Amino acid sequence: MTMVRWEPFRDLITAQDRFNRLFNEAFASFFADEGLSTTQAWVPAVDIYETDDNVVLTAELPGVDPKDVDVRIEGNTLYLKGERKLDSNIKEDQYYRLERIYGPFSRSFTLPASVDPDKVTAEYNHGVLTLTMAKKEEAKAKTIKILASKN
């Protein structure tokens, strides 16, 4: 039988190392250089939900011109592409701090088979894009009335 030396603080030190690594990774952007960087990838946040008649996608696109957004459905995949551009009136060397992320973005979502790709509407309001995708008639819920017999 092999003897193992008991080190009571080893687990505590290991846990502290893990905790430090977690905080270093999570808060690295807060303590990074104050430089100007737009190289991070931007992924707009979306919500997708279903109603009785529609599947609805809302995407947060603040500062994005709707003309710079491309929405396509190919097969059962919805593609959302676009770009948030820097203000062309301000030169990059005039910024003191640049925290918002600029540049192109691209997202894709698999749609349920119940979506009718020919019945999609898009609305852009206060930086939020809302896509309303109608369901096919055969996919909509149907209520079946139950008849009670008089026996």
Z-matrix of the N, CA and C atoms (Angstrom, degrees):
N
C 1 1.438
C 2 1.521 1 108.68
N 3 1.332 2 116.09 1 130.24
C 4 1.456 3 121.44 2 -178.94
C 5 1.514 4 109.45 3 -84.98
N 6 1.305 5 114.79 4 136.75
C 7 1.463 6 119.44 5 177.41
C 8 1.527 7 109.04 6 -88.57
N 9 1.320 8 115.22 7 135.28
C 10 1.463 9 121.44 8 179.07
C 11 1.513 10 107.17 9 -114.03
N 12 1.305 11 115.18 10 128.75
C 13 1.461 12 120.21 11 -179.14
C 14 1.524 13 108.79 12 -75.95
N 15 1.284 14 116.17 13 129.46
C 16 1.460 15 121.81 14 -179.32
C 17 1.523 16 109.39 15 -85.45
N 18 1.333 17 115.12 16 123.93
C 19 1.464 18 120.57 17 177.77
C 20 1.526 19 106.69 18 -121.04
N 21 1.321 20 117.08 19 100.79
C 22 1.466 21 120.35 20 -172.53
C 23 1.525 22 114.41 21 -64.42
N 24 1.307 23 119.55 22 -23.03
C 25 1.466 24 121.31 23 -175.89
C 26 1.532 25 112.94 24 -98.69
N 27 1.342 26 116.53 25 -3.22
C 28 1.457 27 119.35 26 -177.82
C 29 1.525 28 111.30 27 -60.62
N 30 1.333 29 118.31 28 -47.01
C 31 1.463 30 121.03 29 179.98
C 32 1.524 31 111.42 30 -64.26
N 33 1.319 32 116.85 31 -35.87
C 34 1.460 33 120.44 32 178.97
C 35 1.525 34 110.68 33 -66.39
N 36 1.330 35 117.28 34 -42.44
C 37 1.464 36 121.40 35 179.16
C 38 1.525 37 109.96 36 -66.55
N 39 1.325 38 117.88 37 -40.94
C 40 1.464 39 121.43 38 177.92
C 41 1.526 40 110.47 39 -61.91
N 42 1.308 41 116.98 40 -43.27
C 43 1.465 42 120.83 41 178.67
C 44 1.525 43 110.38 42 -64.28
N 45 1.318 44 117.33 43 -40.29
C 46 1.461 45 120.36 44 179.08
C 47 1.531 46 110.44 45 -65.30
N 48 1.326 47 117.85 46 -40.04
C 49 1.460 48 120.81 47 177.06
C 50 1.534 49 111.16 48 -61.34
N 51 1.321 50 116.59 49 -42.98
C 52 1.457 51 120.42 50 178.72
C 53 1.530 52 110.84 51 -64.30
N 54 1.313 53 115.86 52 -42.31
C 55 1.461 54 121.54 53 179.34
C 56 1.530 55 110.26 54 -62.42
N 57 1.324 56 117.68 55 -44.95
C 58 1.471 57 121.82 56 178.80
C 59 1.529 58 110.98 57 -62.59
N 60 1.324 59 117.00 58 -42.64
C 61 1.457 60 121.18 59 179.60
C 62 1.527 61 110.87 60 -63.26
N 63 1.341 62 116.52 61 -41.21
C 64 1.453 63 121.29 62 178.23
C 65 1.528 64 110.82 63 -60.22
N 66 1.329 65 117.09 64 -47.47
C 67 1.456 66 120.08 65 -179.48
C 68 1.523 67 111.95 66 -68.60
N 69 1.307 68 118.01 67 -37.88
C 70 1.462 69 120.50 68 179.06
C 71 1.525 70 111.12 69 -62.60
N 72 1.336 71 117.32 70 -40.32
C 73 1.458 72 120.51 71 179.51
C 74 1.526 73 111.34 72 -73.07
N 75 1.331 74 116.85 73 -40.72
C 76 1.459 75 120.40 74 -176.05
C 77 1.520 76 112.57 75 -70.57
N 78 1.313 77 117.29 76 -36.32
C 79 1.457 78 120.14 77 -174.51
C 80 1.524 79 113.60 78 -109.26
N 81 1.318 80 117.10 79 15.67
C 82 1.463 81 120.26 80 -179.30
C 83 1.519 82 111.63 81 -59.79
N 84 1.331 83 117.01 82 -37.89
C 85 1.468 84 119.17 83 -177.73
C 86 1.524 85 111.91 84 -68.98
N 87 1.347 86 117.77 85 -27.06
C 88 1.458 87 119.90 86 179.65
C 89 1.527 88 111.93 87 -73.10
N 90 1.319 89 116.04 88 -29.96
C 91 1.458 90 119.90 89 -175.76
C 92 1.519 91 112.37 90 -106.09
N 93 1.311 92 116.73 91 10.09
C 94 1.457 93 120.78 92 179.71
C 95 1.522 94 109.68 93 -72.22
N 96 1.320 95 114.88 94 172.45
C 97 1.453 96 119.91 95 177.35
C 98 1.520 97 109.94 96 -57.34
N 99 1.307 98 115.60 97 153.06
C 100 1.446 99 121.39 98 -179.36
C 101 1.519 100 112.03 99 -79.74
N 102 1.317 101 118.32 100 12.25
C 103 1.460 102 122.26 101 -176.11
C 104 1.513 103 112.66 102 -63.20
N 105 1.295 104 113.90 103 173.29
C 106 1.447 105 120.79 104 179.59
C 107 1.510 106 108.79 105 -99.16
N 108 1.319 107 115.59 106 121.53
C 109 1.456 108 118.62 107 -178.36
C 110 1.510 109 109.49 108 -141.45
N 111 1.303 110 115.93 109 131.76
C 112 1.466 111 121.12 110 174.63
C 113 1.521 112 109.68 111 -121.13
N 114 1.335 113 117.01 112 23.67
C 115 1.458 114 120.22 113 -172.70
C 116 1.518 115 113.74 114 -88.44
N 117 1.326 116 118.84 115 -6.46
C 118 1.457 117 119.65 116 179.71
C 119 1.529 118 110.00 117 -70.58
N 120 1.315 119 115.59 118 151.70
C 121 1.463 120 120.14 119 176.87
C 122 1.521 121 108.72 120 -77.23
N 123 1.312 122 115.33 121 137.37
C 124 1.459 123 120.54 122 179.11
C 125 1.511 124 109.10 123 -107.84
N 126 1.316 125 116.31 124 125.97
C 127 1.458 126 122.24 125 178.86
C 128 1.526 127 107.10 126 -126.43
N 129 1.319 128 117.27 127 103.60
C 130 1.464 129 119.31 128 -179.21
C 131 1.532 130 111.61 129 -61.59
N 132 1.321 131 115.79 130 141.34
C 133 1.462 132 121.35 131 178.30
C 134 1.528 133 109.83 132 -74.53
N 135 1.325 134 116.57 133 141.23
C 136 1.468 135 121.51 134 178.65
C 137 1.530 136 109.73 135 -132.52
N 138 1.315 137 114.65 136 153.69
C 139 1.461 138 123.05 137 169.06
C 140 1.519 139 106.36 138 -122.52
N 141 1.319 140 116.83 139 138.26
C 142 1.463 141 121.41 140 177.09
C 143 1.521 142 106.78 141 -129.62
N 144 1.334 143 115.22 142 128.32
C 145 1.459 144 118.72 143 178.58
C 146 1.519 145 109.15 144 -143.60
N 147 1.330 146 114.67 145 167.02
C 148 1.459 147 121.19 146 -175.30
C 149 1.514 148 109.71 147 -123.48
N 150 1.316 149 115.93 148 137.98
C 151 1.456 150 122.50 149 171.93
C 152 1.526 151 107.32 150 -113.25
N 153 1.321 152 117.13 151 -175.39
C 154 1.465 153 119.66 152 178.93
C 155 1.527 154 112.05 153 -62.29
N 156 1.342 155 116.68 154 -34.81
C 157 1.461 156 120.45 155 -173.53
C 158 1.524 157 115.17 156 -109.80
N 159 1.348 158 117.96 157 -15.52
C 160 1.464 159 120.94 158 -171.10
C 161 1.524 160 113.06 159 -140.85
N 162 1.318 161 114.90 160 160.88
C 163 1.461 162 123.16 161 163.67
C 164 1.524 163 104.19 162 -111.68
N 165 1.331 164 116.75 163 128.48
C 166 1.459 165 121.28 164 -173.86
C 167 1.524 166 109.67 165 -120.15
N 168 1.336 167 115.43 166 132.85
C 169 1.458 168 122.00 167 175.36
C 170 1.521 169 107.71 168 -119.36
N 171 1.339 170 116.88 169 129.34
C 172 1.459 171 121.04 170 173.00
C 173 1.522 172 107.03 171 -118.59
N 174 1.329 173 115.47 172 134.98
C 175 1.462 174 121.56 173 -178.70
C 176 1.520 175 108.99 174 -126.78
N 177 1.325 176 115.84 175 133.76
C 178 1.458 177 120.96 176 177.06
C 179 1.521 178 108.91 177 -83.49
N 180 1.335 179 116.24 178 114.75
C 181 1.458 180 121.82 179 -178.15
C 182 1.535 181 110.59 180 -130.61
N 183 1.329 182 118.08 181 55.26
C 184 1.465 183 119.04 182 -178.05
C 185 1.519 184 111.24 183 -64.65
N 186 1.324 185 114.87 184 136.35
C 187 1.449 186 120.13 185 178.46
C 188 1.509 187 114.70 186 77.53
N 189 1.317 188 117.53 187 8.08
C 190 1.460 189 121.11 188 -179.87
C 191 1.527 190 108.32 189 -103.03
N 192 1.312 191 116.27 190 128.21
C 193 1.456 192 121.41 191 175.54
C 194 1.530 193 107.55 192 -72.92
N 195 1.331 194 117.94 193 128.79
C 196 1.474 195 119.30 194 -179.98
C 197 1.525 196 113.44 195 -56.21
N 198 1.332 197 117.10 196 -24.91
C 199 1.468 198 119.99 197 177.19
C 200 1.526 199 111.50 198 -68.21
N 201 1.336 200 117.26 199 -18.54
C 202 1.461 201 121.93 200 -179.95
C 203 1.525 202 112.50 201 -94.96
N 204 1.338 203 117.54 202 13.56
C 205 1.469 204 122.30 203 -179.13
C 206 1.525 205 108.98 204 -115.82
N 207 1.319 206 115.56 205 133.85
C 208 1.460 207 122.34 206 178.52
C 209 1.523 208 108.11 207 -118.97
N 210 1.320 209 116.67 208 123.46
C 211 1.463 210 122.55 209 177.96
C 212 1.522 211 107.07 210 -119.07
N 213 1.338 212 115.81 211 125.52
C 214 1.466 213 121.41 212 -179.78
C 215 1.511 214 110.12 213 -138.28
N 216 1.306 215 116.01 214 148.36
C 217 1.466 216 121.91 215 171.34
C 218 1.512 217 106.80 216 -119.84
N 219 1.323 218 115.66 217 122.83
C 220 1.464 219 122.14 218 176.01
C 221 1.526 220 106.80 219 -126.36
N 222 1.309 221 115.87 220 116.31
C 223 1.461 222 119.51 221 -175.83
C 224 1.521 223 108.68 222 65.72
N 225 1.318 224 115.77 223 -123.83
C 226 1.471 225 119.38 224 177.43
C 227 1.530 226 111.21 225 -110.14
N 228 1.349 227 116.50 226 27.42
C 229 1.457 228 121.07 227 -179.55
C 230 1.523 229 110.29 228 -118.92
N 231 1.325 230 114.98 229 130.67
C 232 1.457 231 121.87 230 175.62
C 233 1.518 232 108.13 231 -99.07
N 234 1.329 233 117.22 232 127.79
C 235 1.460 234 122.49 233 178.33
C 236 1.517 235 108.88 234 -110.40
N 237 1.321 236 115.77 235 130.96
C 238 1.457 237 122.68 236 178.05
C 239 1.523 238 106.82 237 -124.94
N 240 1.334 239 115.63 238 113.13
C 241 1.462 240 120.98 239 -177.99
C 242 1.515 241 108.82 240 -130.68
N 243 1.323 242 115.98 241 151.94
C 244 1.449 243 119.13 242 177.70
C 245 1.513 244 111.25 243 -179.63
N 246 1.333 245 113.96 244 -167.46
C 247 1.454 246 118.88 245 -178.76
C 248 1.520 247 109.75 246 -154.34
N 249 1.333 248 114.89 247 136.79
C 250 1.461 249 120.70 248 170.57
C 251 1.519 250 106.13 249 -102.80
N 252 1.327 251 115.69 250 121.79
C 253 1.460 252 120.53 251 -173.62
C 254 1.530 253 111.01 252 -103.79
N 255 1.325 254 115.49 253 148.93
C 256 1.457 255 121.04 254 172.53
C 257 1.517 256 109.21 255 -66.11
N 258 1.316 257 116.79 256 151.03
C 259 1.456 258 121.65 257 176.23
C 260 1.527 259 108.70 258 -62.63
N 261 1.315 260 116.71 259 119.58
C 262 1.462 261 120.12 260 -175.90
C 263 1.525 262 112.62 261 -70.29
N 264 1.347 263 118.01 262 -15.37
C 265 1.459 264 121.28 263 179.30
C 266 1.532 265 112.47 264 -80.18
N 267 1.324 266 116.57 265 -14.07
C 268 1.469 267 121.03 266 -178.70
C 269 1.518 268 108.11 267 -113.27
N 270 1.309 269 116.23 268 126.54
C 271 1.461 270 120.73 269 178.55
C 272 1.519 271 108.87 270 -79.26
N 273 1.333 272 115.63 271 148.64
C 274 1.465 273 120.29 272 -176.23
C 275 1.533 274 112.04 273 -58.95
N 276 1.332 275 117.72 274 -33.86
C 277 1.464 276 119.66 275 -179.13
C 278 1.531 277 112.31 276 -75.49
N 279 1.348 278 118.07 277 -3.47
C 280 1.455 279 121.32 278 177.30
C 281 1.532 280 112.42 279 -89.84
N 282 1.307 281 117.26 280 -11.07
C 283 1.464 282 120.55 281 -179.79
C 284 1.522 283 110.79 282 -77.89
N 285 1.328 284 116.33 283 138.31
C 286 1.459 285 121.76 284 170.43
C 287 1.518 286 110.32 285 -89.18
N 288 1.297 287 114.79 286 -37.40
C 289 1.459 288 121.00 287 -178.00
C 290 1.523 289 107.49 288 -146.08
N 291 1.316 290 116.77 289 139.08
C 292 1.454 291 122.37 290 -178.52
C 293 1.526 292 107.40 291 -136.49
N 294 1.343 293 116.46 292 95.68
C 295 1.460 294 120.65 293 -174.86
C 296 1.529 295 112.86 294 -101.78
N 297 1.318 296 117.10 295 -28.75
C 298 1.463 297 118.21 296 179.50
C 299 1.520 298 108.62 297 -73.41
N 300 1.316 299 115.10 298 151.00
C 301 1.458 300 120.57 299 -177.04
C 302 1.520 301 108.40 300 -96.05
N 303 1.315 302 115.75 301 132.82
C 304 1.452 303 122.77 302 -179.79
C 305 1.514 304 109.21 303 -118.33
N 306 1.312 305 114.62 304 161.30
C 307 1.450 306 119.37 305 177.02
C 308 1.506 307 111.90 306 119.73
N 309 1.315 308 115.94 307 -172.66
C 310 1.466 309 120.50 308 -175.97
C 311 1.531 310 112.12 309 -77.18
N 312 1.319 311 114.70 310 154.78
C 313 1.463 312 121.34 311 173.01
C 314 1.516 313 107.85 312 -137.58
N 315 1.307 314 115.69 313 157.57
C 316 1.454 315 121.40 314 179.09
C 317 1.518 316 108.42 315 -152.06
N 318 1.320 317 116.55 316 128.66
C 319 1.463 318 122.16 317 176.15
C 320 1.516 319 107.90 318 -133.06
N 321 1.322 320 116.58 319 152.52
C 322 1.454 321 120.93 320 173.84
C 323 1.520 322 108.73 321 -140.61
N 324 1.333 323 115.30 322 146.14
C 325 1.459 324 121.49 323 -176.27
C 326 1.519 325 109.32 324 -138.01
N 327 1.311 326 116.13 325 137.19
C 328 1.455 327 120.91 326 174.86
C 329 1.520 328 108.02 327 -82.44
N 330 1.309 329 115.02 328 125.32
C 331 1.464 330 120.69 329 -178.75
C 332 1.516 331 110.55 330 -93.68
N 333 1.327 332 116.25 331 149.82
C 334 1.470 333 117.79 332 174.68
C 335 1.527 334 109.89 333 -66.85
N 336 1.311 335 116.34 334 154.49
C 337 1.470 336 121.60 335 -178.75
C 338 1.525 337 111.64 336 -63.85
N 339 1.315 338 117.56 337 -16.50
C 340 1.466 339 120.97 338 -177.87
C 341 1.528 340 113.14 339 -75.12
N 342 1.353 341 119.14 340 -11.49
C 343 1.464 342 121.64 341 -178.11
C 344 1.524 343 110.68 342 -77.53
N 345 1.337 344 115.92 343 133.93
C 346 1.454 345 122.27 344 176.00
C 347 1.537 346 107.60 345 -92.72
N 348 1.329 347 118.54 346 107.39
C 349 1.471 348 120.55 347 -175.48
C 350 1.528 349 113.75 348 -65.18
N 351 1.329 350 117.94 349 -14.64
C 352 1.459 351 121.34 350 178.59
C 353 1.523 352 112.94 351 -87.30
N 354 1.318 353 117.22 352 -5.78
C 355 1.471 354 120.96 353 -178.10
C 356 1.526 355 109.97 354 -125.02
N 357 1.331 356 114.75 355 68.12
C 358 1.463 357 121.72 356 179.61
C 359 1.519 358 108.24 357 -122.59
N 360 1.322 359 116.09 358 132.44
C 361 1.467 360 120.10 359 175.25
C 362 1.523 361 108.40 360 -120.26
N 363 1.333 362 115.46 361 148.99
C 364 1.458 363 121.80 362 -179.96
C 365 1.522 364 108.84 363 -126.26
N 366 1.331 365 115.81 364 135.38
C 367 1.460 366 121.97 365 178.76
C 368 1.518 367 108.41 366 -135.47
N 369 1.327 368 116.87 367 135.65
C 370 1.464 369 122.11 368 -179.39
C 371 1.520 370 107.40 369 -120.04
N 372 1.340 371 116.33 370 119.67
C 373 1.461 372 120.54 371 -176.40
C 374 1.521 373 109.88 372 -144.31
N 375 1.332 374 116.94 373 121.21
C 376 1.464 375 123.24 374 177.64
C 377 1.531 376 112.84 375 52.68
N 378 1.325 377 116.34 376 42.61
C 379 1.459 378 120.56 377 176.44
C 380 1.509 379 115.24 378 81.22
N 381 1.321 380 117.78 379 7.87
C 382 1.466 381 121.56 380 178.77
C 383 1.524 382 108.96 381 -118.69
N 384 1.321 383 115.34 382 122.80
C 385 1.459 384 121.80 383 176.16
C 386 1.525 385 107.90 384 -92.68
N 387 1.330 386 116.82 385 128.17
C 388 1.465 387 121.91 386 178.14
C 389 1.518 388 108.67 387 -119.24
N 390 1.317 389 115.96 388 119.54
C 391 1.461 390 122.43 389 175.66
C 392 1.517 391 107.73 390 -106.21
N 393 1.323 392 116.37 391 122.57
C 394 1.457 393 121.51 392 177.70
C 395 1.516 394 107.27 393 -110.41
N 396 1.321 395 115.51 394 115.69
C 397 1.462 396 122.08 395 -175.57
C 398 1.530 397 108.93 396 -112.51
N 399 1.322 398 115.63 397 111.32
C 400 1.465 399 120.83 398 -177.25
C 401 1.531 400 110.39 399 -68.04
N 402 1.308 401 114.12 400 146.18
C 403 1.467 402 119.92 401 175.40
C 404 1.528 403 109.17 402 -83.44
N 405 1.308 404 115.90 403 152.38
C 406 1.459 405 121.06 404 174.15
C 407 1.521 406 108.42 405 -65.90
N 408 1.325 407 116.26 406 148.94
C 409 1.469 408 120.55 407 -177.44
C 410 1.527 409 112.45 408 -56.40
N 411 1.327 410 116.34 409 -40.77
C 412 1.472 411 118.91 410 -177.54
C 413 1.530 412 112.23 411 -69.81
N 414 1.343 413 117.62 412 -15.89
C 415 1.463 414 120.66 413 -178.57
C 416 1.524 415 112.56 414 -91.71
N 417 1.326 416 116.65 415 -13.00
C 418 1.464 417 119.75 416 -178.63
C 419 1.522 418 109.94 417 -72.77
N 420 1.310 419 114.91 418 144.99
C 421 1.461 420 120.28 419 -179.54
C 422 1.530 421 110.03 420 -65.77
N 423 1.298 422 115.22 421 138.47
C 424 1.461 423 120.77 422 178.83
C 425 1.529 424 108.08 423 -117.89
N 426 1.304 425 115.02 424 134.83
C 427 1.457 426 120.18 425 177.84
C 428 1.522 427 108.70 426 -89.97
N 429 1.301 428 115.43 427 132.26
C 430 1.457 429 121.65 428 -179.59
C 431 1.516 430 107.97 429 -111.46
N 432 1.309 431 115.27 430 121.03
C 433 1.465 432 120.57 431 -178.06
C 434 1.525 433 109.43 432 -80.84
N 435 1.312 434 115.86 433 132.24
C 436 1.459 435 121.27 434 -179.82
C 437 1.520 436 108.62 435 -97.31
N 438 1.301 437 115.59 436 124.70
C 439 1.467 438 120.78 437 178.49
C 440 1.517 439 108.94 438 -96.39
N 441 1.287 440 115.50 439 130.58
C 442 1.469 441 120.06 440 178.85
C 443 1.512 442 108.97 441 -93.32
N 444 1.342 443 116.14 442 134.65
C 445 1.468 444 119.88 443 178.27
C 446 1.516 445 109.10 444 -81.71
N 447 1.338 446 117.67 445 155.80
C 448 1.457 447 122.29 446 -175.91
C 449 1.525 448 111.11 447 -101.55
N 450 1.288 449 119.54 448 42.51
C 451 1.468 450 122.42 449 179.02
C 452 1.478 451 111.84 450 -85.45
